[in-house]
Amino acid sequence: MAEQDVLEAALAEISALQQAHWPAGIPRAVEYPLEGGGLVDYLRHWAVERPDTPAIVFYGRVVTYSEYDELSDRFAGWLLSLGVERGDRVGVHLVNCPQFHIAMLGILKVGAVHVPINPLFREHELIHELNDAGVTVLLTQNTFSKLVKKIRSQTPLEHVAKTAVSDMLTAIPTVELPFEVDDPRLSDWQSIITSERATPVATELDSLAALNYTGGTTGMPKGCEHTQRHMVYTAATATLAGGDQVGANPPVSLVFLPIFWIAGEDFGILVPLVNGGTVVLLNRWDAETTLDAVETYGVTSLVGTVDNYVEMMDTSGFAERNLSTLQNAMAVSFVLKLDPATRQRWREATGGVLREASYGMTETHTADTITLGFQDGDYDLKSEPVFCGIPVPGTDVLIVDHDGRPVPVGEHGQIIVRSPSILSAYYRNEAATADAIRDGWLQTGDVGKFSERGGLHYLARNKEMIKTNGMSVFPSEVEALLMLHPAIEKAAVVPKPDQDKGQVAFAFVQLVEGSDTAADEIVSWAKENMATYKVPEVEVLEALPMTATGKVRKGDLFERTQGEK
């Protein structure tokens, strides 16, 4: 039997098992209010159908669907005035604020490519992404403008505009802000949103719409090519995974996850927009502010780490809070794992059920599975963690061995995914694309297994990945940045267990001959040249342990860090 036939036969078997255990109340197919519509079309649709509905709420500032549509039209008009054309890459370099949403939709409205850029980036990381994506226009935050000015000559940037996080505030809110209110005259935002509105153009569903960057096991981050079709499918199936059809019950989603991150984009931009719902957007995590917002705005959906939920339950007066509207409380297990005791504590306090969010990665647009409906008797938590549920309609998942052949239910192997939302390609990287996508199946590098009900269990990331407070740190990326240090000859990075963060990066370095650079000097340099969560602990070795074929024996280094906390 041909390899593809073997996969299809295994898929038919596991799909039948999943259908037999399909959760009650979860639709088995997606119904789209706008068949063939893109993200831009949904915004225009709701601007007509629900013009006065809040689309974004940001510390008391309400942006309605009508205003969302108009402001993104004006952002699109500003881009056109700069000569931006279809396919040009436009960077958005902001923390959570309404300008991010408006810029993203404005970029899509002219057929350009949205490039969200990590606001934690330092010099070398920012240079890499701007160059790799070929970003010519950048909307950056005023607090990042010095960094951008410093590196601009090393990039293809032609136009840079800045905005302050407070630019969209119309009055000083009664709640305490986690950021400074800046003088709007020092920003370019007002001139951008007074531009002429762009004339609508037809949406090209399958054209490149976004480059979402992700780390990898080799080299610097790669851009995942995503389309508006990918985005709408993700939003629709994530809605279905919560027990609703698209548009049937518009959600009120509270989001503090960073929206430059694809999970934050999904739940903070795509799901609310495609449903005509509301996102209550926070600039950063704060337990008291989150609880206040749930009560004030009737929040129905929330995604956070298990640590976030524990912190909320530990706040003074939590038992008196009214969280009855919060129907979809979803947790992500990073440092703390969701367990029956934490779920029971949440249930007793709120009456609701806390569950794992979903399996996914940047390459798949993240929301690939359904976990709702497996909570009876804590089935999902008492089986081998982490329980990820069953695939959303239209998405296929298999577990295969090293030779790419399916393994029996219950056995471990690599998770592979086929979906309408997997990346079209890694941007300008044919070799990586060919390695990752084989006959339509994404080779995730993750280890998992299927349960007797057909549920996916995630067992481990690719052994190269480090999880620091939920953020992905790839050793190869940290190694590539360390090699920019003039005193470092070789570098090898491995995970080290950490009581508070789960794991941290630990770098073993070999110095160039004659150098006496100390480990703490390298750490100080790293703090200036990479995002804080990537900065490694450092140990200087006379020589890295090597194999006969010239590879670093990372197993030896791994053993040196595993007994430390």
Backbone hydrogen bonds, N-H to C=O, Kabsch-Sander energy under -0.5 kcal/mol:
donor,donor_aa,acceptor,acceptor_aa,energy
6,V,2,A,-2.2
7,L,3,E,-2.0
8,E,4,Q,-2.3
9,A,5,D,-2.3
10,A,6,V,-2.2
11,L,7,L,-2.5
12,A,8,E,-2.3
13,E,9,A,-1.6
14,I,10,A,-2.4
15,S,11,L,-2.7
16,A,12,A,-1.8
17,L,13,E,-1.6
18,Q,14,I,-2.2
19,Q,15,S,-2.6
20,A,16,A,-1.8
21,H,17,L,-0.9
22,W,19,Q,-1.3
26,I,23,P,-1.5
32,Y,30,V,-0.5
35,E,33,P,-0.5
37,G,34,L,-2.5
42,Y,38,G,-1.9
43,L,39,L,-1.8
44,R,40,V,-2.2
45,H,41,D,-2.4
46,W,42,Y,-2.6
47,A,43,L,-2.0
48,V,44,R,-1.1
48,V,45,H,-0.6
49,E,45,H,-2.8
50,R,46,W,-3.0
53,T,50,R,-1.4
55,A,63,V,-3.0
56,I,63,V,-2.0
57,V,279,V,-2.6
58,F,61,R,-2.9
61,R,58,F,-2.0
62,V,60,G,-0.5
63,V,56,I,-3.1
63,V,61,R,-0.5
64,T,62,V,-0.6
65,Y,53,T,-1.6
66,S,51,P,-2.2
68,Y,64,T,-2.8
69,D,65,Y,-2.3
70,E,66,S,-2.1
71,L,67,E,-3.4
72,S,68,Y,-1.9
73,D,69,D,-1.8
74,R,70,E,-2.2
75,F,71,L,-2.3
76,A,72,S,-2.3
77,G,73,D,-2.4
78,W,74,R,-2.3
79,L,75,F,-2.2
80,L,76,A,-2.3
81,S,77,G,-2.0
82,L,78,W,-1.0
82,L,79,L,-0.8
83,G,80,L,-1.5
84,V,79,L,-2.3
87,G,111,G,-2.2
88,D,85,E,-2.3
89,R,134,G,-0.5
90,V,113,V,-3.0
91,G,137,V,-2.9
92,V,115,V,-2.3
93,H,91,G,-0.5
93,H,139,L,-3.1
94,L,92,V,-0.6
100,F,97,C,-1.6
101,H,97,C,-0.7
102,I,98,P,-2.3
103,A,99,Q,-2.7
104,M,100,F,-2.6
105,L,101,H,-2.4
106,G,102,I,-2.2
107,I,103,A,-2.7
108,L,104,M,-2.1
109,K,105,L,-1.9
110,V,106,G,-0.8
110,V,107,I,-0.9
111,G,108,L,-1.3
112,A,107,I,-2.0
113,V,88,D,-3.2
114,H,112,A,-0.5
114,H,209,A,-3.0
115,V,90,V,-2.4
117,I,92,V,-2.7
121,F,118,N,-1.7
123,E,528,E,-0.7
126,L,122,R,-2.5
127,I,123,E,-2.3
128,H,124,H,-2.2
129,E,125,E,-2.2
130,L,126,L,-2.4
131,N,127,I,-2.2
132,D,128,H,-3.1
133,A,129,E,-2.5
134,G,130,L,-1.1
135,V,130,L,-2.0
136,T,89,R,-2.0
137,V,89,R,-1.1
138,L,159,H,-2.2
139,L,91,G,-2.6
140,T,138,L,-0.7
140,T,161,A,-3.0
141,Q,93,H,-1.2
142,N,163,T,-2.0
144,F,141,Q,-2.0
145,S,142,N,-1.1
148,V,144,F,-2.3
149,K,145,S,-2.6
150,K,146,K,-2.0
151,I,147,L,-1.6
152,R,148,V,-1.4
154,Q,151,I,-2.0
155,T,152,R,-1.9
158,E,136,T,-3.2
159,H,136,T,-2.2
161,A,138,L,-2.7
163,T,140,T,-1.9
167,D,164,A,-2.1
168,M,165,V,-0.6
169,L,166,S,-1.7
182,D,180,E,-0.7
186,L,183,D,-2.1
187,S,184,P,-1.5
188,D,162,K,-2.7
192,I,188,D,-1.7
193,I,189,W,-2.5
195,S,192,I,-1.5
198,A,73,D,-1.5
205,L,203,T,-0.8
207,S,204,E,-1.5
209,A,226,H,-2.7
210,A,226,H,-2.2
211,L,114,H,-2.4
212,N,210,A,-0.6
212,N,224,C,-2.0
213,Y,211,L,-0.7
214,T,222,K,-2.5
222,K,214,T,-2.8
224,C,212,N,-2.4
224,C,222,K,-0.5
225,E,223,G,-0.6
225,E,425,A,-2.7
226,H,210,A,-2.5
226,H,224,C,-0.5
228,Q,207,S,-0.5
229,R,205,L,-2.0
231,M,227,T,-1.8
232,V,228,Q,-2.6
233,Y,229,R,-2.3
234,T,230,H,-2.4
235,A,231,M,-2.5
236,A,232,V,-2.7
237,T,233,Y,-2.8
238,A,234,T,-2.3
239,T,235,A,-1.7
240,L,236,A,-2.2
241,A,237,T,-2.2
242,G,238,A,-0.5
242,G,239,T,-1.2
243,G,240,L,-2.2
244,D,239,T,-1.6
248,A,245,Q,-1.8
249,N,245,Q,-0.6
253,S,251,P,-0.6
253,S,278,T,-2.9
254,L,301,S,-2.6
255,V,253,S,-0.5
255,V,280,V,-2.4
261,W,258,P,-1.1
264,G,258,P,-0.6
265,E,261,W,-2.4
266,D,262,I,-2.4
267,F,263,A,-2.1
268,G,264,G,-2.4
269,I,265,E,-1.9
270,L,265,E,-2.4
271,V,266,D,-3.1
273,L,269,I,-1.8
274,V,270,L,-2.8
275,N,271,V,-1.5
276,G,272,P,-0.6
276,G,273,L,-1.2
277,G,272,P,-3.2
278,T,251,P,-2.8
279,V,55,A,-2.1
280,V,253,S,-3.4
280,V,278,T,-0.5
281,L,57,V,-2.6
281,L,279,V,-0.9
282,L,255,V,-2.7
290,T,286,D,-2.4
291,L,287,A,-2.3
292,D,288,E,-2.5
293,A,289,T,-2.4
294,V,290,T,-2.3
295,E,291,L,-1.8
296,T,292,D,-2.7
297,Y,293,A,-2.7
298,G,294,V,-0.9
299,V,294,V,-1.1
300,T,252,V,-2.6
301,S,252,V,-1.8
302,L,328,N,-2.6
303,V,254,L,-0.7
304,G,330,M,-2.0
306,V,332,V,-1.7
309,Y,305,T,-1.6
310,V,306,V,-2.3
311,E,307,D,-2.4
312,M,308,N,-2.1
313,M,309,Y,-2.3
314,D,310,V,-1.4
315,T,312,M,-1.5
318,F,315,T,-1.5
320,E,317,G,-1.2
321,R,318,F,-1.7
323,L,321,R,-0.8
326,L,323,L,-1.5
327,Q,300,T,-0.5
327,Q,325,T,-1.8
328,N,300,T,-2.8
329,A,327,Q,-0.7
329,A,353,V,-0.6
330,M,302,L,-3.0
330,M,328,N,-0.8
331,A,355,R,-3.6
332,V,304,G,-1.6
334,F,332,V,-0.8
334,F,336,L,-1.0
343,R,339,D,-2.3
344,Q,340,P,-2.7
345,R,341,A,-2.1
346,W,342,T,-2.1
347,R,343,R,-2.7
348,E,344,Q,-2.6
349,A,345,R,-1.6
350,T,346,W,-2.5
351,G,346,W,-0.5
351,G,347,R,-2.4
355,R,329,A,-1.9
357,A,331,A,-2.0
359,Y,388,C,-0.5
364,T,361,M,-1.3
365,H,361,M,-1.0
365,H,362,T,-0.6
366,T,361,M,-1.6
367,A,365,H,-1.0
368,D,359,Y,-2.5
368,D,366,T,-1.5
370,I,390,I,-3.1
371,T,369,T,-0.5
374,F,371,T,-1.1
378,D,375,Q,-2.8
379,Y,376,D,-1.4
380,D,374,F,-1.6
381,L,378,D,-0.7
382,K,378,D,-2.3
383,S,379,Y,-1.4
388,C,456,L,-3.4
389,G,456,L,-0.7
390,I,370,I,-1.7
392,V,368,D,-2.1
395,T,392,V,-2.3
396,D,418,R,-3.2
398,L,416,I,-2.2
400,V,414,Q,-2.4
401,D,405,R,-2.6
404,G,401,D,-2.1
407,V,399,I,-2.1
410,G,450,F,-1.0
411,E,408,P,-2.1
413,G,448,G,-1.8
414,Q,400,V,-2.7
415,I,446,D,-2.6
416,I,398,L,-2.6
417,V,442,L,-1.8
418,R,396,D,-2.6
422,I,419,S,-1.2
423,L,363,E,-2.5
424,S,225,E,-2.3
427,Y,223,G,-3.2
427,Y,425,A,-0.5
429,N,426,Y,-1.8
433,T,429,N,-2.0
434,A,430,E,-2.6
435,D,431,A,-1.9
436,A,432,A,-1.9
437,I,433,T,-2.7
438,R,436,A,-0.6
438,R,441,W,-2.7
439,D,437,I,-0.5
441,W,438,R,-1.9
442,L,417,V,-3.6
443,Q,436,A,-3.3
443,Q,441,W,-0.5
444,T,415,I,-1.6
444,T,442,L,-1.0
447,V,460,A,-2.6
448,G,413,G,-2.8
449,K,457,H,-1.6
451,S,455,G,-2.3
454,G,451,S,-1.9
456,L,389,G,-3.4
457,H,449,K,-2.8
458,Y,386,V,-2.6
459,L,447,V,-2.9
459,L,457,H,-0.6
460,A,447,V,-1.5
465,M,462,N,-2.6
466,I,473,V,-2.6
468,T,466,I,-0.6
468,T,471,M,-2.6
469,N,467,K,-0.6
469,N,501,K,-2.6
471,M,468,T,-2.4
473,V,466,I,-3.1
477,E,474,F,-1.0
478,V,474,F,-1.8
479,E,475,P,-3.0
480,A,476,S,-2.1
481,L,477,E,-2.0
482,L,478,V,-2.7
483,M,479,E,-2.1
484,L,481,L,-1.6
485,H,482,L,-2.1
488,I,485,H,-1.6
489,E,487,A,-0.6
489,E,510,Q,-3.0
490,K,510,Q,-1.9
492,A,508,F,-2.3
494,V,506,F,-2.4
496,K,504,V,-2.2
498,D,502,G,-1.7
499,Q,565,K,-1.1
502,G,498,D,-1.7
503,Q,467,K,-0.7
503,Q,501,K,-1.4
504,V,496,K,-2.1
506,F,494,V,-2.3
507,A,537,E,-3.6
508,F,492,A,-3.0
509,V,507,A,-0.6
509,V,539,E,-2.4
510,Q,490,K,-2.6
511,L,541,L,-0.5
512,V,487,A,-2.3
515,S,512,V,-2.2
522,I,518,A,-1.6
523,V,519,A,-2.2
524,S,520,D,-2.1
525,W,521,E,-2.1
526,A,522,I,-2.6
527,K,523,V,-2.1
528,E,524,S,-0.9
528,E,525,W,-0.8
529,N,525,W,-0.8
529,N,526,A,-0.8
530,M,526,A,-1.4
534,K,531,A,-2.0
535,V,531,A,-0.8
535,V,532,T,-1.1
537,E,505,A,-2.4
539,E,507,A,-2.5
541,L,509,V,-3.0
541,L,539,E,-0.5
547,T,551,K,-3.1
550,G,547,T,-1.7
553,R,545,P,-2.8
554,K,552,V,-1.8
556,D,553,R,-0.8
557,L,553,R,-1.2
558,F,554,K,-3.3
559,E,555,G,-1.9
560,R,556,D,-1.0
561,T,557,L,-0.9
561,T,558,F,-1.0
562,Q,558,F,-1.2
564,E,561,T,-1.4
